[in-house]
Amino acid sequence: MRRFELSATVQGEWAVLAPCGEVDLATAPAVRGRLHELADGGARHLVVDLARVSFLDSIGLGVLVAAYRRLRDRDPPGSLRLAGASDRVARVLELTGLLGIMPVHASVEAARAAADPPAAAAVGGAGDG
């Protein structure tokens, strides 16, 4: 089993979080914590680079949704964007309907350049973050 790693870079209001390995029950708290740190540290827009994520379970999906809501509901609103997901991870996002609100971009650069998708009622409500 590959060791889980988590790296982040910050440039102004933009941050990129790059997990490596499986994002699941065991590792999701670290991802959640780092997303909170980045947002609380001044990053208004976050890109989660999924290029080295081999597996994403429902707990990991919940962390992404909570971070999306948290950033969207700020004043001024921020954004959470996804980049570089493998076919396997993109399929999970597709099956859960999350691609409609958090599309996967080919690269971090493409995610940063993309316009924000319209707010989706499917992810409305209170989050865990």
Secondary structure, DSSP 8 states (H G I E B T S, - for coil): ----EEEEEEETTEEEEEEEEEESTTTHHHHHHHHHHHHHTT--EEEEE-TEEEEE-HHHHHHHHHHHHHHHTSSS--EEEEE---HHHHHHHHHTTGGGTS-EESSHHHHHHS------GGG-S----
